[in-house]
């Protein structure tokens, strides 16, 4: 060891943690706190964004009720994450490619997936995955973080074909602890591929608190290891989410490579409705603290102050959304039930003899 020389490891660590402030345009009361992050959206666009966020909250409520009635299968609640999901999506184009996780169904529907198909996907019906050719998206990924690796490949394809578009994908804070997360951002960064990666940091990977997952002070700083920009945004603030996302998209399609965005948000409900009980690991005080930061409350206050929103308009959106859901679930109910023989038929283009025998066996049982 060199004499009379020291290395201050703590100083190195402090420096690594110091460059990732949280960007915010609106405070929890809907007041502008950073004019530079207020986007140049028209009044109609602001109203449309609020409409989509209210639509998403109603979809969450009705989907929860349908799940408890046994009319939906898998469902991951989204209430609280409307800004991180819908305001970010609002910054993308239809030709941009969405690779969602299982909590990102609202963005997928807004990107063009019929609501009926989203319900069929929740039920595990194959018809929920038959996407129209012009829908630039893949079905929601169930494997945690795997969509990041897929996104890196799609992004490189967009770059090689010189497309003026990006791939965008989401995972949770838990997903950022997966190997696929780093592999995806590293590959995309190495090739300067067209991608915007989101971490929706809602505080818990199922029940594991974010501070138990990593020693990193922010998740945005994980971008440094891949040599790409990382930024932390108030994920309950729709204006900041839109502005930062739009800037990240512009940066990426200009040939600069991917961007990683950490959205600080909160899910009010369970991780999924498949057995998780958030009251076992979250306190009422914590829930109340985040409800006070609700993205709908702050955006509603902002729009009301501009004379663009009122209770009557919101109630109209709520009723229209309930009717849309009612029609979509009724359409899903009309879909023919799946049969074992159908699953077997889809396994091979040319059926081997053993599969043919099984198809005949099950078709005989199903015809009775």
Beta strands, then each sheet from edge to edge (+ up, - down):
strand 1: 22-23
strand 2: 97-101
strand 3: 137-141
strand 4: 167-172
strand 5: 195-201
strand 6: 204-205
strand 7: 208-209
strand 8: 229-234
strand 9: 259-264
sheet 1: 1+ 8+ 9+ 5+ 4+ 2+ 3+
sheet 2: 6+ 7-
end
